[in-house]
């Protein structure tokens, strides 16, 4: 308990210092009534984003881009379906997801366990035929020959089946196996297969790539045995933001939604990037910053001023709600966004209801007040 108290105090002190410094930086832009001068506000928003945001992620990075192609194997339809909490999708639904994998430039897909027999085995055959009937692009050819390559010892996979590895461990074992491959003359692909038991699926995959893995495994939304596989969607997002890959991820949200629907899986509200609350806020100070950015026509600033992930890069946007911690600007923006006139009477009525509420107002509640 004493340790926790000390740690909290240190954190509070650091935050206080940051606030003091920030206020001193801006004090010349405030007048005696603590309002921004109009001239000062205009100058503030003319400052380049690079001067407003100091990105510590770029200081002495220990994860430089590997400088080679990073392959992806999608385990959703094999290892993912081994989760005791998901349902077996219809084969037509699997095919729909298979086409989205191709659209996301996923290199290979594990399409099932034919040894399981029954309808599952029949579905595996149907999926294989679907792949064969597609346009024979290099990616499709690579997918068709994946199994043959593995059986011919042209590819090996390091599997952290129980999710025990740390990033250091993942990197070390992959480097070790890579050295064995090189001793044998190379020309063998090295895969990494990770799980989420310690919540390290994504960072372990990144460390494995750093250690020499050519391809890393994952599943949509991390579904899989026990607590699941590496969430492929989160891995793609991070590698895209790290500029290690240039895949078009504009349909990644659709991929997650379809995977959730056909597997009867619920995406948690706070799930990174594609959860309902990922870019949603009703807090007045946060919303005000986002709204100001939108009003000046700066979508990029709106995406980074209150978010570590730019929503627009993945086909999403910041969502401003109205609740007990909202300001009037939330109400005005909410109304304008939906084409309603934000007159004073209407704004006051909604604002008063929000202040007396215990949670964010539903759209239907606000509509009743119009």
URBELCOR-V844986 format. One record per pair of residues at least 4 apart in sequence whose ideal C-beta (glycine too) atoms are under 8 Angstrom apart, sorted by sequence separation. I is the first residue (numbers start at 1). J is the second residue. D is the distance in whole Angstrom. If there is no record, write none. Layout:
I:J:D, I:J:D
//
This chain:
1:5:6, 2:6:6, 3:7:6, 4:8:6, 5:9:6, 6:10:7, 7:11:6, 8:12:6, 9:13:6, 10:14:6, 11:15:6, 12:16:6, 13:17:7, 14:18:7, 15:19:6, 16:20:6, 17:21:6, 18:22:6, 19:23:6, 20:24:6, 21:25:6, 22:26:7, 23:27:6, 26:30:7, 30:34:6, 31:35:6, 36:40:6, 37:41:7, 38:42:7, 39:43:6, 40:44:6, 41:45:7, 42:46:6, 43:47:7, 47:51:5, 48:52:7, 49:53:6, 55:59:8, 57:61:7, 66:70:7, 75:79:4, 76:80:4, 77:81:6, 78:82:7, 89:93:4, 90:94:7, 91:95:6, 92:96:7, 93:97:7, 94:98:6, 95:99:7, 96:100:7, 97:101:7, 98:102:7, 99:103:7, 100:104:6, 102:106:7, 112:116:8, 116:120:5, 117:121:5, 118:122:7, 119:123:6, 120:124:7, 121:125:7, 122:126:6, 123:127:6, 124:128:6, 125:129:7, 126:130:6, 127:131:7, 128:132:7, 129:133:6, 130:134:7, 136:140:6, 137:141:7, 138:142:6, 139:143:7, 140:144:6, 141:145:6, 142:146:7, 145:149:6, 146:150:7, 147:151:6, 148:152:6, 150:154:7, 160:164:6, 165:169:4, 166:170:7, 167:171:6, 168:172:6, 169:173:6, 170:174:6, 171:175:6, 172:176:6, 173:177:6, 174:178:6, 175:179:7, 176:180:7, 177:181:7, 178:182:6, 179:183:6, 180:184:7, 182:186:5, 184:188:7, 196:200:8, 200:204:5, 201:205:6, 202:206:7, 203:207:6, 204:208:6, 205:209:7, 206:210:7, 207:211:6, 209:213:5, 218:222:7, 219:223:5, 224:228:4, 225:229:8, 230:234:8, 231:235:7, 232:236:6, 233:237:7, 234:238:6, 235:239:6, 236:240:6, 237:241:6, 238:242:6, 240:244:8, 251:255:6, 252:256:7, 253:257:6, 254:258:6, 255:259:6, 256:260:6, 257:261:6, 258:262:6, 259:263:6, 267:271:5, 271:275:3, 274:278:6, 276:280:7, 283:287:6, 284:288:6, 285:289:7, 286:290:7, 287:291:6, 288:292:6, 289:293:7, 290:294:7, 291:295:6, 292:296:7, 294:298:8, 298:302:6, 299:303:6, 300:304:7, 301:305:6, 303:307:6, 304:308:8, 307:311:6, 309:313:8, 310:314:8, 312:316:7, 322:326:5, 326:330:4, 328:332:6, 329:333:6, 330:334:6, 331:335:6, 332:336:6, 333:337:6, 334:338:7, 336:340:7, 342:346:6, 343:347:7, 344:348:6, 345:349:6, 346:350:7, 347:351:6, 348:352:6, 349:353:7, 350:354:6, 351:355:6, 352:356:7, 353:357:6, 357:361:6, 361:365:5, 362:366:7, 363:367:6, 364:368:7, 365:369:7, 366:370:7, 30:35:7, 36:41:5, 47:52:6, 75:80:6, 76:81:7, 81:86:6, 89:94:5, 101:106:4, 116:121:6, 135:140:7, 136:141:6, 149:154:4, 150:155:5, 160:165:4, 164:169:8, 165:170:4, 181:186:6, 196:201:4, 208:213:4, 219:224:5, 222:227:8, 223:228:6, 224:229:4, 230:235:6, 239:244:4, 240:245:6, 260:265:5, 270:275:5, 273:278:5, 281:286:5, 282:287:7, 293:298:5, 294:299:7, 296:301:8, 309:314:8, 311:316:4, 312:317:7, 321:326:7, 326:331:7, 335:340:4, 341:346:7, 342:347:5, 361:366:5, 30:36:7, 31:37:6, 80:86:7, 114:120:8, 115:121:7, 134:140:5, 149:155:5, 194:200:8, 195:201:6, 222:228:4, 223:229:7, 239:245:5, 240:246:8, 259:265:7, 260:266:7, 269:275:5, 272:278:6, 281:287:6, 293:299:8, 304:310:6, 311:317:5, 335:341:7, 336:342:6, 340:346:7, 29:36:6, 30:37:8, 81:88:6, 113:120:7, 114:121:5, 150:157:8, 181:188:5, 194:201:5, 209:216:6, 221:228:8, 222:229:6, 240:247:7, 260:267:5, 267:274:6, 268:275:6, 269:276:5, 270:277:5, 271:278:7, 303:310:4, 311:318:6, 323:330:8, 335:342:4, 354:361:6, 29:37:6, 36:44:8, 81:89:8, 89:97:8, 101:109:5, 112:120:6, 113:121:8, 165:173:7, 205:213:8, 208:216:6, 222:230:7, 267:275:6, 269:277:5, 270:278:8, 293:301:4, 294:302:5, 303:311:5, 322:330:5, 353:361:7, 112:121:8, 131:140:6, 146:155:8, 181:190:6, 219:228:7, 222:231:3, 236:245:7, 240:249:6, 267:276:8, 281:290:7, 293:302:4, 303:312:5, 321:330:7, 322:331:6, 30:40:8, 114:124:5, 160:170:7, 194:204:5, 219:229:4, 221:231:6, 222:232:8, 257:267:8, 300:310:7, 303:313:8, 320:330:6, 332:342:4, 29:40:4, 98:109:6, 112:123:6, 113:124:7, 114:125:7, 194:205:6, 205:216:4, 218:229:6, 219:230:7, 220:231:8, 236:247:7, 256:267:7, 307:318:7, 331:342:7, 335:346:7, 350:361:8, 28:40:7, 29:41:7, 112:124:4, 131:143:6, 132:144:7, 178:190:6, 192:204:8, 205:217:8, 217:229:7, 218:230:4, 219:231:7, 220:232:6, 221:233:6, 222:234:7, 237:249:7, 290:302:5, 293:305:6, 300:312:7, 306:318:7, 322:334:5, 335:347:7, 353:365:7, 98:111:7, 111:124:6, 131:144:6, 177:190:6, 192:205:6, 205:218:7, 217:230:7, 218:231:6, 219:232:6, 220:233:6, 236:249:6, 299:312:6, 320:333:5, 321:334:7, 353:366:8, 29:43:8, 194:208:7, 216:230:7, 218:232:3, 320:334:6, 29:44:6, 112:127:7, 158:173:6, 217:232:8, 218:233:8, 237:252:7, 290:305:6, 303:318:7, 332:347:6, 335:350:8, 111:127:4, 158:174:6, 174:190:7, 192:208:4, 236:252:6, 289:305:5, 290:306:6, 302:318:6, 331:347:5, 334:350:8, 350:366:6, 353:369:6, 77:94:6, 94:111:8, 111:128:7, 192:209:8, 201:218:7, 218:235:5, 257:274:8, 289:306:6, 320:337:7, 26:44:8, 174:192:6, 256:274:5, 158:177:6, 216:235:7, 233:252:6, 328:347:6, 331:350:5, 350:369:5, 77:97:7, 111:131:8, 253:273:8, 286:306:5, 331:351:5, 349:369:5, 76:97:7, 77:98:8, 156:177:7, 192:213:4, 201:222:7, 253:274:5, 170:192:7, 190:212:6, 191:213:7, 194:216:7, 233:255:7, 252:274:8, 190:213:5, 191:214:7, 192:215:7, 193:216:8, 194:217:7, 233:256:5, 328:351:6, 331:354:7, 346:369:8, 170:194:7, 190:214:5, 191:215:5, 192:216:5, 193:217:4, 194:218:8, 294:318:8, 330:354:8, 346:370:7, 156:181:7, 189:214:5, 190:215:8, 191:216:7, 192:217:7, 205:230:5, 281:306:7, 326:351:8, 189:215:6, 191:217:6, 196:222:6, 204:230:7, 74:101:5, 201:228:8, 196:224:8, 201:229:7, 202:230:6, 279:307:6, 290:318:5, 322:350:6, 326:354:5, 94:123:6, 98:127:6, 165:194:7, 195:224:7, 197:226:6, 201:230:3, 202:231:7, 206:235:8, 291:320:7, 322:351:8, 195:225:7, 196:226:8, 197:227:6, 201:231:6, 205:235:5, 290:320:7, 324:354:6, 340:370:6, 79:110:7, 81:112:8, 88:119:8, 91:122:8, 95:126:7, 163:194:7, 195:226:7, 196:227:5, 278:309:8, 323:354:6, 324:355:6, 74:106:5, 77:109:7, 78:110:4, 88:120:7, 91:123:4, 95:127:7, 98:130:6, 102:134:7, 107:139:6, 156:188:6, 158:190:7, 160:192:8, 161:193:7, 163:195:3, 166:198:8, 195:227:7, 196:228:5, 202:234:5, 206:238:7, 279:311:5, 322:354:5, 324:356:8, 334:366:7, 72:105:8, 73:106:8, 76:109:8, 77:110:7, 78:111:7, 94:127:6, 98:131:7, 154:187:8, 155:188:6, 156:189:8, 157:190:8, 158:191:7, 160:193:7, 162:195:7, 163:196:6, 164:197:7, 165:198:8, 167:200:7, 174:207:8, 178:211:7, 195:228:7, 196:229:7, 201:234:8, 202:235:5, 206:239:7, 278:311:8, 287:320:5, 324:357:5, 72:106:5, 73:107:7, 74:108:7, 77:111:5, 78:112:5, 105:139:7, 108:142:6, 109:143:6, 154:188:6, 155:189:4, 156:190:6, 157:191:4, 158:192:5, 159:193:4, 160:194:5, 161:195:7, 163:197:3, 164:198:7, 166:200:6, 170:204:4, 174:208:5, 178:212:4, 195:229:6, 196:230:7, 201:235:8, 323:357:6, 324:358:7, 72:107:5, 73:108:5, 74:109:4, 75:110:5, 77:112:6, 78:113:6, 91:126:5, 95:130:5, 107:142:6, 108:143:5, 153:188:7, 154:189:7, 155:190:7, 156:191:7, 157:192:7, 158:193:7, 160:195:6, 162:197:6, 163:198:6, 165:200:7, 169:204:8, 170:205:8, 178:213:8, 194:229:7, 195:230:7, 196:231:7, 209:244:7, 220:255:6, 221:256:6, 237:272:7, 324:359:7, 71:107:4, 72:108:8, 73:109:7, 74:110:7, 91:127:7, 107:143:7, 155:191:6, 157:193:6, 167:203:5, 171:207:4, 175:211:4, 193:229:8, 194:230:5, 202:238:6, 206:242:8, 220:256:6, 223:259:7, 237:273:5, 273:309:6, 323:359:6, 71:108:7, 73:110:6, 102:139:7, 163:200:7, 167:204:6, 170:207:5, 171:208:7, 174:211:4, 175:212:6, 272:309:7, 279:316:6, 281:318:7, 323:360:4, 102:140:7, 108:146:4, 163:201:7, 166:204:7, 170:208:5, 173:211:8, 174:212:5, 221:259:6, 234:272:6, 278:316:8, 279:317:7, 280:318:8, 281:319:7, 282:320:7, 291:329:6, 322:360:7, 323:361:6, 165:204:5, 167:206:7, 168:207:7, 171:210:6, 172:211:7, 174:213:5, 220:259:4, 221:260:6, 234:273:7, 279:318:5, 280:319:4, 281:320:7, 282:321:4, 287:326:7, 288:327:6, 291:330:8, 294:333:8, 321:360:5, 322:361:5, 149:189:7, 167:207:4, 171:211:4, 220:260:8, 223:263:6, 233:273:7, 274:314:8, 279:319:6, 281:321:7, 282:322:6, 287:327:7, 321:361:7, 170:211:7, 233:274:7, 273:314:6, 280:321:6, 282:323:4, 284:325:6, 288:329:5, 223:265:6, 283:325:5, 284:326:5, 285:327:8, 287:329:6, 291:333:5, 220:263:8, 273:316:8, 282:325:6, 283:326:7, 284:327:3, 287:330:5, 160:204:7, 221:265:6, 282:326:5, 322:366:6, 284:329:7, 221:267:6, 284:330:6, 287:333:7, 282:330:6, 77:127:7, 158:208:7, 221:271:7, 221:274:8, 158:213:7, 157:217:8, 253:314:6, 252:314:6, 253:315:6, 163:226:7, 252:315:8, 253:316:6, 163:227:7, 249:313:7, 250:314:7, 251:315:7, 249:314:6, 250:315:5, 241:309:7, 237:309:7, 241:313:8, 73:146:8, 240:313:7, 237:314:7, 282:360:5, 108:215:7, 107:215:6, 71:189:8, 73:191:6, 75:193:8, 71:191:8, 97:220:8, 106:232:8, 104:236:7, 86:223:6, 79:217:8, 70:209:6, 80:219:4, 79:219:6, 80:220:7, 83:223:5, 83:224:5, 84:225:8, 73:215:6, 75:217:5, 81:223:8, 82:224:6, 83:225:6, 105:247:5, 63:206:6, 66:209:6, 71:214:6, 72:215:7, 73:216:7, 74:217:8, 75:218:7, 76:219:4, 80:223:4, 82:225:5, 104:247:6, 105:248:7, 66:210:7, 70:214:8, 71:215:3, 72:216:6, 73:217:5, 74:218:7, 75:219:5, 76:220:5, 80:224:5, 104:248:7, 69:214:8, 70:215:7, 71:216:7, 72:217:8, 73:218:8, 74:219:7, 79:224:5, 83:228:7, 103:248:8, 104:249:7, 68:214:8, 70:216:7, 72:218:7, 74:220:8, 79:225:7, 63:210:6, 76:223:7, 104:251:7, 80:228:8, 103:251:5, 104:252:6, 75:224:7, 80:229:6, 79:229:6, 100:251:6, 104:255:6, 75:229:6, 100:254:7, 101:255:8, 100:255:5, 76:232:7, 75:232:8, 74:232:6, 97:255:7, 100:258:7, 72:232:7, 97:258:6, 96:258:6, 97:259:6, 72:235:8, 72:236:7, 93:258:8, 97:262:7, 96:262:7, 93:261:8, 94:262:7, 70:239:7, 93:262:4, 90:262:7, 89:262:4, 70:244:6, 89:263:6, 70:245:6, 87:263:6, 65:242:7, 86:263:4, 87:264:4, 65:243:6, 66:244:7, 86:264:7, 63:242:7, 65:244:5, 86:265:6, 85:265:8, 81:263:7, 76:259:6, 80:263:7, 45:292:8, 52:301:8, 45:296:6, 49:300:7, 53:304:6, 49:301:6, 45:298:8, 49:304:7
//
